[in-house]
């Protein structure tokens, strides 16, 4: 009679070992990208933008949102920050992502308009998650 608990324990341990091995060896699906947490993405990209500034603490963001219009997520919005003379530049558009880093004051106006239209502009007045 004492062999029954030992057999049940052995079967359960074997079953869970099989499940563990199977789950760890199963390939992850490549067809569906992970969902984007826009709040975290915004915070992470804002932190990267701050690192690029002379005075990171002076950065003020407004009307920023995540856009996937061009496929890859980018953050679009307006930023105001202090320049090297310790004066605020005034709110300027920016586009920031893996392959683009544009600030309105540092970018030709026509180029910024083209990039904004290609990467940020939406049909519904930037209703893609703006805050």
Backbone as ProteinMPNN parsed JSONL, in Angstrom:
{"seq_chain_A": "XXXXXXXXXXXXXXXXXXXXXXXXXXXXXXXXXXXXXXXXXXXXXXXXXXXXXXXXXXXXXXXXXXXXXXXXXXXXXXXXXXXXXXXXXXXXXXXXXXXXXXXXXXXXXXXXXXXXXXXXXXXXXXXXXXX", "coords_chain_A": {"N_chain_A": [[0.798, -1.19, 0.0], [2.039, 1.193, 0.553], [3.417, 1.818, -1.708], [1.788, 3.133, -3.528], [1.554, 6.053, -3.048], [4.168, 6.726, -3.732], [4.33, 6.006, -6.412], [2.369, 7.695, -7.523], [3.525, 10.188, -6.937], [5.889, 9.982, -8.447], [4.807, 9.853, -11.039], [3.525, 12.373, -11.228], [5.74, 14.113, -10.91], [7.201, 13.4, -13.177], [5.37, 14.154, -15.166], [5.2, 16.99, -14.806], [7.867, 17.632, -15.276], [8.057, 16.928, -17.961], [6.257, 18.844, -19.058], [7.632, 21.218, -18.408], [10.044, 20.935, -19.892], [8.996, 20.803, -22.482], [7.7, 23.325, -22.719], [9.855, 25.091, -22.468], [11.307, 24.529, -24.732], [9.721, 25.14, -26.879], [9.301, 27.093, -29.775], [9.048, 30.668, -29.998], [6.348, 32.507, -31.371], [6.931, 34.225, -34.394], [5.427, 35.764, -36.02], [3.66, 37.595, -34.869], [4.105, 40.723, -33.472], [5.159, 41.85, -30.23], [2.803, 43.448, -28.07], [2.701, 47.014, -27.881], [3.466, 48.975, -25.174], [2.387, 51.971, -24.755], [2.664, 54.053, -22.849], [4.942, 53.328, -21.375], [6.772, 53.259, -23.473], [6.778, 55.944, -24.3], [7.836, 57.148, -21.956], [10.377, 55.941, -21.851], [11.552, 56.829, -24.254], [11.453, 59.601, -23.867], [13.274, 59.801, -21.79], [15.616, 59.111, -23.148], [15.764, 61.245, -24.935], [16.158, 63.355, -23.138], [18.745, 62.715, -22.258], [20.226, 63.509, -24.43], [20.348, 66.235, -24.294], [21.745, 69.41, -23.252], [20.988, 70.409, -20.755], [19.372, 68.246, -19.145], [17.283, 68.172, -17.231], [15.761, 70.359, -17.796], [13.99, 69.861, -19.813], [10.782, 70.014, -21.22], [7.851, 68.479, -22.103], [5.119, 68.295, -24.407], [1.95, 67.434, -25.831], [2.805, 64.945, -26.818], [3.06, 61.752, -28.427], [2.858, 58.298, -29.406], [3.613, 57.095, -32.564], [2.903, 54.881, -35.202], [2.83, 55.161, -37.846], [4.659, 54.984, -39.938], [5.447, 52.4, -39.654], [7.703, 51.454, -37.817], [7.731, 52.239, -34.343], [7.627, 55.638, -33.344], [8.219, 58.566, -31.368], [6.372, 61.441, -31.316], [5.966, 64.94, -30.962], [6.038, 67.952, -28.979], [8.698, 69.893, -27.682], [10.332, 71.774, -25.16], [13.262, 73.241, -24.079], [16.28, 74.128, -22.274], [18.895, 75.949, -23.829], [22.44, 76.21, -24.632], [22.963, 78.694, -23.596], [21.465, 78.877, -21.37], [18.841, 79.585, -21.738], [15.373, 79.132, -22.438], [14.224, 77.579, -25.446], [11.733, 77.675, -26.572], [8.687, 76.003, -27.458], [9.121, 73.37, -29.699], [8.594, 71.19, -32.471], [9.278, 67.671, -32.335], [10.681, 64.566, -33.447], [11.29, 61.323, -32.582], [12.958, 58.299, -32.599], [14.035, 54.897, -33.24], [15.507, 55.097, -35.641], [15.479, 57.798, -36.215], [16.049, 61.148, -35.227], [14.97, 64.05, -34.639], [14.814, 67.518, -34.06], [12.841, 70.416, -34.032], [14.076, 73.011, -34.0], [16.649, 72.444, -34.788], [16.452, 71.355, -37.262], [15.86, 71.645, -40.739], [13.032, 73.477, -41.795], [11.347, 72.604, -43.912], [12.173, 69.955, -44.189], [11.485, 68.951, -41.653], [8.707, 69.24, -41.798], [8.113, 67.422, -43.877], [9.004, 64.993, -42.72], [7.356, 64.914, -40.461], [4.841, 64.664, -41.633], [5.181, 62.181, -42.886], [5.756, 60.428, -40.753], [4.283, 61.098, -38.442], [1.808, 62.578, -38.693], [-1.707, 62.236, -38.522], [-5.005, 61.217, -39.554], [-6.922, 61.923, -37.734], [-6.292, 64.204, -36.16], [-3.988, 63.584, -34.551], [-4.874, 61.571, -32.757], [-3.792, 59.284, -31.797], [-3.115, 58.404, -29.268], [-2.242, 60.597, -27.872], [-1.273, 62.835, -25.18]], "CA_chain_A": [[0.0, 0.0, 0.0], [2.894, 2.371, 0.598], [3.966, 2.096, -3.035], [0.862, 3.991, -4.281], [1.973, 7.461, -3.015], [5.442, 6.867, -4.436], [4.032, 5.925, -7.844], [1.662, 8.929, -7.873], [4.521, 11.253, -6.893], [6.766, 9.811, -9.6], [4.049, 10.213, -12.245], [3.353, 13.825, -11.221], [7.04, 14.741, -11.161], [7.51, 13.153, -14.593], [4.467, 14.96, -15.973], [5.615, 18.386, -14.737], [9.168, 17.731, -15.942], [7.759, 16.93, -19.389], [5.687, 20.148, -19.392], [8.691, 22.218, -18.325], [10.95, 20.754, -21.035], [8.254, 21.162, -23.692], [7.468, 24.771, -22.741], [11.113, 25.819, -22.662], [11.86, 24.275, -26.061], [8.782, 25.591, -27.914], [9.708, 28.385, -30.343], [8.108, 31.771, -29.862], [5.829, 32.898, -32.686], [7.566, 35.409, -34.944], [4.49, 36.483, -36.866], [2.96, 38.677, -34.181], [4.974, 41.485, -32.575], [4.64, 42.077, -28.88], [2.049, 44.704, -27.994], [3.483, 48.157, -27.439], [2.952, 49.717, -24.028], [2.706, 53.335, -25.178], [3.124, 54.88, -21.725], [6.345, 52.986, -21.097], [7.577, 53.661, -24.624], [6.938, 57.396, -24.184], [8.76, 57.449, -20.849], [11.73, 55.508, -22.225], [12.075, 57.717, -25.296], [11.688, 60.907, -23.253], [14.54, 59.686, -21.045], [16.701, 59.148, -24.144], [15.845, 62.619, -25.431], [16.781, 64.149, -22.068], [20.187, 62.433, -22.244], [20.857, 64.196, -25.554], [20.301, 67.678, -24.069], [22.751, 70.017, -22.374], [20.363, 70.462, -19.433], [18.294, 67.254, -19.239], [16.17, 68.464, -16.326], [14.974, 71.489, -18.289], [13.078, 69.42, -20.878], [9.337, 70.037, -20.992], [7.183, 67.851, -23.238], [3.672, 68.444, -24.503], [1.316, 66.88, -27.027], [3.585, 63.847, -27.384], [2.33, 60.513, -28.663], [3.579, 57.277, -30.155], [3.052, 56.884, -33.893], [3.417, 53.749, -35.987], [2.4, 55.445, -39.21], [5.705, 54.526, -40.859], [5.821, 51.044, -39.257], [8.469, 51.452, -36.569], [7.187, 53.262, -33.448], [8.387, 56.854, -33.057], [7.522, 59.508, -30.498], [6.2, 62.753, -31.937], [5.401, 65.894, -30.025], [6.701, 69.241, -28.86], [9.617, 69.957, -26.549], [10.961, 73.047, -24.813], [14.408, 72.944, -23.219], [17.277, 75.198, -22.193], [20.049, 75.813, -24.708], [23.737, 76.404, -23.973], [22.965, 80.0, -22.929], [20.527, 78.709, -20.254], [17.528, 80.146, -22.06], [14.462, 78.199, -23.102], [14.143, 77.812, -26.889], [10.333, 77.709, -26.995], [8.248, 74.674, -27.894], [9.429, 72.981, -31.064], [8.257, 69.805, -32.763], [10.357, 66.694, -32.379], [10.384, 63.19, -33.84], [12.373, 60.547, -31.976], [12.778, 56.856, -32.682], [15.251, 54.119, -33.425], [16.292, 55.565, -36.787], [15.261, 59.222, -36.47], [16.177, 62.042, -34.081], [14.811, 65.385, -35.201], [14.264, 68.603, -33.257], [12.44, 71.49, -34.924], [15.025, 74.12, -34.067], [17.89, 71.965, -35.39], [16.129, 70.711, -38.528], [15.26, 72.49, -41.762], [11.573, 73.482, -41.642], [10.736, 71.759, -44.946], [12.474, 68.558, -43.848], [10.667, 68.593, -40.495], [7.327, 69.097, -42.277], [8.048, 66.15, -44.621], [9.134, 63.884, -41.773], [6.154, 64.905, -39.617], [3.761, 64.112, -42.453], [5.456, 60.765, -43.152], [5.869, 59.596, -39.556], [3.476, 61.493, -37.288], [0.48, 63.123, -38.975], [-2.805, 61.279, -38.62], [-6.248, 61.785, -40.074], [-7.803, 62.385, -36.652], [-5.61, 65.196, -35.304], [-3.067, 62.94, -33.604], [-5.63, 60.866, -31.721], [-3.177, 57.97, -31.634], [-2.61, 58.199, -27.922], [-1.63, 61.81, -27.323], [-1.655, 63.163, -23.802]], "C_chain_A": [[0.852, 1.271, 0.0], [3.452, 2.713, -0.778], [3.058, 3.018, -3.851], [1.269, 5.463, -4.21], [3.281, 7.685, -3.766], [5.208, 6.86, -5.933], [3.34, 7.216, -8.307], [2.646, 10.102, -7.904], [5.436, 11.174, -8.103], [6.062, 10.209, -10.891], [3.879, 11.731, -12.328], [4.656, 14.562, -11.519], [7.418, 14.57, -12.623], [6.659, 14.036, -15.497], [4.899, 16.43, -15.981], [6.986, 18.6, -15.367], [8.971, 17.772, -17.455], [7.203, 18.288, -19.827], [6.748, 21.25, -19.389], [9.615, 22.141, -19.536], [10.252, 21.186, -22.323], [8.063, 22.673, -23.794], [8.754, 25.543, -23.001], [11.701, 25.599, -24.044], [10.948, 24.745, -27.183], [9.228, 26.944, -28.452], [8.622, 29.434, -30.155], [7.611, 32.162, -31.248], [6.463, 34.209, -33.148], [6.576, 36.288, -35.707], [3.809, 37.654, -36.16], [3.912, 39.408, -33.239], [4.314, 41.664, -31.215], [3.856, 43.387, -28.853], [2.916, 45.805, -27.393], [2.783, 48.844, -26.278], [3.332, 51.185, -24.272], [3.208, 54.217, -24.036], [4.588, 54.595, -21.396], [7.255, 53.412, -22.231], [7.821, 55.17, -24.591], [7.963, 57.758, -23.115], [10.194, 57.086, -21.213], [12.337, 56.44, -23.266], [12.315, 59.122, -24.76], [12.987, 60.897, -22.458], [15.732, 59.747, -21.996], [16.881, 60.556, -24.698], [16.535, 63.5, -24.395], [18.298, 63.949, -22.044], [20.93, 63.177, -23.346], [20.944, 65.711, -25.352], [21.407, 68.149, -23.138], [22.249, 70.042, -20.935], [19.16, 69.522, -19.436], [17.077, 67.574, -18.386], [15.275, 69.598, -16.833], [13.921, 71.072, -19.322], [11.627, 69.412, -20.413], [8.675, 69.508, -22.256], [5.703, 68.201, -23.217], [3.207, 67.842, -25.83], [2.106, 65.73, -27.638], [2.756, 62.571, -27.436], [3.224, 59.556, -29.439], [2.846, 57.072, -31.477], [3.714, 55.667, -34.527], [3.046, 53.921, -37.453], [3.39, 54.891, -40.229], [6.183, 53.12, -40.502], [6.487, 50.997, -37.899], [7.92, 52.534, -35.636], [8.161, 54.426, -33.25], [7.55, 57.703, -32.116], [7.536, 60.862, -31.201], [5.604, 63.685, -30.892], [6.128, 67.216, -30.079], [7.544, 69.242, -27.598], [10.128, 71.387, -26.391], [12.089, 72.708, -23.845], [15.378, 74.113, -23.241], [18.438, 74.901, -23.13], [21.339, 76.09, -23.93], [23.846, 77.752, -23.269], [21.997, 80.035, -21.753], [19.18, 79.381, -20.483], [16.661, 79.102, -22.742], [14.313, 78.584, -24.569], [12.715, 78.037, -27.366], [9.948, 76.338, -27.539], [8.486, 74.483, -29.38], [8.999, 71.53, -31.261], [9.503, 68.927, -32.687], [9.805, 65.357, -32.859], [11.564, 62.368, -33.353], [12.041, 59.066, -32.051], [14.108, 56.181, -32.93], [16.124, 54.672, -34.544], [16.091, 57.045, -37.118], [15.363, 59.997, -35.158], [16.164, 63.47, -34.619], [14.206, 66.336, -34.177], [13.978, 69.756, -34.209], [13.467, 72.581, -35.089], [16.325, 73.73, -34.783], [17.685, 71.379, -36.783], [15.506, 71.727, -39.468], [13.737, 72.359, -41.705], [10.882, 72.59, -42.669], [10.965, 70.283, -44.646], [11.631, 68.095, -42.665], [9.214, 68.384, -40.928], [7.154, 67.778, -43.037], [8.089, 64.959, -43.666], [7.901, 63.772, -40.884], [4.996, 64.279, -40.384], [3.953, 62.607, -42.654], [5.368, 59.895, -41.903], [4.832, 59.887, -38.478], [2.04, 61.889, -37.598], [-0.547, 62.009, -39.11], [-4.033, 61.996, -39.137], [-7.08, 62.413, -38.964], [-7.075, 63.292, -35.663], [-4.812, 64.544, -34.189], [-3.802, 62.265, -32.454], [-5.049, 59.491, -31.453], [-2.562, 57.79, -30.262], [-1.968, 59.416, -27.327], [-2.072, 62.069, -25.904], [-1.449, 64.613, -23.547]], "O_chain_A": [[0.42, 2.308, -0.503], [3.925, 3.833, -0.974], [3.538, 3.639, -4.799], [1.329, 6.096, -5.264], [3.47, 8.738, -4.375], [5.831, 7.638, -6.655], [3.682, 7.764, -9.355], [2.592, 10.924, -8.819], [5.729, 12.196, -8.723], [6.672, 10.842, -11.752], [4.073, 12.312, -13.395], [4.67, 15.522, -12.289], [7.91, 15.512, -13.245], [7.155, 14.598, -16.473], [4.96, 17.049, -17.043], [7.236, 19.661, -15.94], [9.627, 18.547, -18.152], [7.624, 18.827, -20.85], [6.756, 22.112, -20.268], [9.935, 23.165, -20.14], [10.853, 21.859, -23.16], [8.252, 23.239, -24.871], [8.728, 26.559, -23.696], [12.518, 26.403, -24.494], [11.365, 24.748, -28.341], [9.507, 27.853, -27.67], [7.431, 29.124, -30.153], [8.386, 32.148, -32.205], [6.526, 35.179, -32.393], [6.878, 37.444, -36.002], [3.421, 38.619, -36.818], [4.463, 38.805, -32.319], [3.091, 41.632, -31.078], [4.218, 44.337, -29.548], [3.747, 45.561, -26.519], [1.627, 49.249, -26.399], [4.469, 51.585, -24.021], [4.094, 55.046, -24.245], [5.373, 55.515, -21.167], [8.374, 53.871, -22.0], [8.941, 55.624, -24.826], [8.85, 58.578, -23.348], [11.122, 57.839, -20.916], [13.51, 56.799, -23.168], [13.282, 59.773, -25.155], [13.721, 61.885, -22.458], [16.746, 60.368, -21.68], [18.007, 61.009, -24.907], [17.402, 64.302, -24.74], [19.049, 64.901, -21.834], [22.124, 63.448, -23.219], [21.558, 66.401, -26.167], [21.934, 67.377, -22.336], [22.996, 69.733, -20.006], [18.04, 69.959, -19.704], [15.951, 67.275, -18.783], [14.157, 69.772, -16.348], [13.049, 71.871, -19.663], [11.296, 68.875, -19.356], [8.908, 70.023, -23.35], [5.108, 68.381, -22.155], [3.958, 67.756, -26.801], [2.084, 65.552, -28.856], [1.876, 62.342, -26.607], [4.215, 59.96, -30.046], [1.628, 56.899, -31.51], [4.92, 55.457, -34.403], [2.961, 52.95, -38.203], [2.984, 54.382, -41.274], [7.223, 52.685, -40.997], [5.883, 50.54, -36.929], [7.664, 53.649, -36.09], [9.354, 54.227, -33.021], [6.326, 57.577, -32.071], [8.584, 61.353, -31.62], [4.827, 63.258, -30.039], [6.751, 67.563, -31.082], [7.16, 68.67, -26.577], [10.327, 72.105, -27.371], [11.88, 71.96, -22.889], [15.308, 74.979, -24.114], [18.909, 73.768, -23.222], [21.317, 76.19, -22.703], [24.728, 77.938, -22.431], [21.735, 81.102, -21.198], [18.468, 79.706, -19.532], [17.15, 78.288, -23.525], [14.28, 79.768, -24.905], [12.513, 78.544, -28.469], [10.803, 75.6, -28.028], [8.107, 75.315, -30.204], [9.037, 70.734, -30.322], [10.621, 69.376, -32.94], [8.622, 65.06, -32.696], [12.713, 62.677, -33.672], [10.972, 58.635, -31.618], [15.168, 56.801, -32.843], [17.348, 54.713, -34.414], [16.492, 57.496, -38.191], [14.844, 59.575, -34.124], [17.197, 64.021, -35.0], [13.22, 66.012, -33.514], [14.781, 70.044, -35.096], [13.711, 73.036, -36.207], [17.019, 74.592, -35.322], [18.648, 70.95, -37.418], [14.716, 72.571, -39.046], [13.213, 71.252, -41.58], [9.928, 71.89, -42.33], [10.068, 69.459, -44.825], [11.118, 66.976, -42.668], [8.563, 67.446, -40.468], [6.148, 67.091, -42.855], [7.296, 64.027, -43.795], [7.449, 62.667, -40.585], [4.257, 63.458, -39.84], [2.987, 61.846, -42.596], [4.949, 58.74, -41.986], [4.528, 59.007, -37.672], [1.137, 61.561, -36.828], [-0.291, 60.976, -39.729], [-4.092, 63.225, -39.155], [-7.857, 63.333, -39.217], [-7.238, 63.146, -34.452], [-4.945, 64.911, -33.022], [-3.389, 62.38, -31.3], [-5.744, 58.618, -30.934], [-1.568, 57.077, -30.123], [-1.213, 59.299, -26.362], [-3.117, 61.585, -25.47], [-1.712, 65.09, -22.444]]}, "name": "protein", "num_of_chains": 1, "seq": "XXXXXXXXXXXXXXXXXXXXXXXXXXXXXXXXXXXXXXXXXXXXXXXXXXXXXXXXXXXXXXXXXXXXXXXXXXXXXXXXXXXXXXXXXXXXXXXXXXXXXXXXXXXXXXXXXXXXXXXXXXXXXXXXXXX"}
